[in-house]
Amino acid sequence: MKDSGEIYAEFTLSKIKASLTHEPLSEGQFESIRKVLLATQRDQRHAVDVRLFIPAIFRSYYILLFAGRDRRRSTLELNRVRLSRTFHRVIRIINLSTLTLLSFGLAGLMFWGLYIVKSAVGIDLIPGFHLSDWVVSVMNGLSEVAQ
């Protein structure tokens, strides 16, 4: 007994032969088409391939069920584009995060350097307040909370 794939291939080939009366295909071309229709290579077959034919009184019905991994070229290309876009977005987020952290770090270093220069020159912007004393008191407060 022929499997459903062979029946489908023979049916399709008979339709092709019937429609090509003026310029028929060679046997090699028909064999190539048959191989494609049969999907002779194991990786080309569907994981689920169910073909049912239901004869009725006045009409006939058929049911096809194919299931498996989508290997169409357009779908594979779409998945590659999505992966590429995701990768570029992740790289962009990493770059922006790194740039932001470096900017804040550089701004902090510049502020601290200007503060040291201001202190060395002897400029007192807020009388009685020194940033170094405030930082020490904040650190002491944090260490007391941690204990």
N, C-alpha and C positions, 0 to 999 in steps of 0.2 A: 504494500500500500504506500502510495506517495504521501509525503508530508504536505502540510498546507502551503509551505513556501514553494515547493515544486509545482503544485497545482496553480498557484498564483503566477509563477514565472511562465508556465506554459500558456495560461490564459492570456497574459499580457503580450507574450510573443506572437500568439495567433492574431491578436488585434493589430499588432504592428505589421505583421506580414500582410494582412488584409488591407491595411491603409496604404501600403507602399507598392501599389501595382505597377507604377510607371518606372520607378527606380528601386528595385529590390536591394536589400542589404546582403552582403556576403555571409557565408556561414561563420566566419571568424567574428564578424560584427555581431551576429546573433548570439554567438557563444559568449562574447563579452557582455552583452546586455543580460543574458541569462545569469552569468556569474554575479553581476551587480544585483539583479533581482533576488537571487538566492542568498546573497551575502555569505559566500562560502567561507570567508575568513571568520574565525570564532569571535574576534573582537568587534566585528561589524553586526553581529546578531543582537537582537533585543533580549533582555533578560526574560521578558514575558512576551510570547507571541501566540495569541489564540485567535483562530479564524473559524467561525462557525457559519454553516449554511443551513437555513431553515426553509424547507419547501412548504408552501401553503397551497390552498386549493386554487386560487386565482393568481397569486403572486409568490415570488420567492424573496426571502430576506437573507442578509448576511450580517454578521457581527464580527468586527475586528477589534482586537485589543492588543496594543503594543505598549510595553513599558520598559524603561531602561534609562541609562545615562544619556543626556542630550549631547550628541557629538556633531551637530551641524556646524559648519564653518562659521556662519554668522553668529551663532550663540557663543562659540569658543572665542571669537574675536571680541564680542561684547564683554565677555568675562575678563579677557585680557585688558581691555580698556578700563573696566571698573577697578581691577586690581591696580593698574597703573595710576589711576586717579586717586585711589585710596592711599597708595604709597606716597604719591606726591603731596597729598594733604597731610599725612603724618609727618613727612619731612618738613613741610611748611610750618606746622605747629611746633615741632622741635626747634626749628630755626627761630621762630618768633619768641618762644619761651626763653631760649638761650640769649637772644638779643635783649629781651626785657630784663633778665637777671643781670646781664653784663652792664646794661645801662644804669640800673639801680645801684649796682656795685661801684661803677665809675662815678656816679653822682655822689655816693656816700664818701668815696675816697677824696673827691674834689672838695666836698664840704669839710671833711676832717683836715685836709691840707690847708684850706683857707683859714680854718679855726686856729690851727697851729701857728700860721703866719700872723694872724691877728693877735694871738696871745704873745708871740715873740716881740711884736712891735709895741705891745703895751696898750692896745686899744681895748677899752672896756665898754661894750655896747649896752649891757644891762648891769648896772652897778650891783655888786654883791652876788651875782649869779655866774657860776662857772660850769660849763658843759661837762667837764671831766668829773666834777663833784656830783652832778646830777646823774651821770652814767653809773658811777660807783654806787650811789644810793638806790638806783633802780635795780642794779645787779644784786645788791644785798637784799632788797625786798623780794626779788624772784627766788633767791636761794632760801629765804625764810619760808616762802609759800611752798616750795618743793619739799621741805622737811616736814 
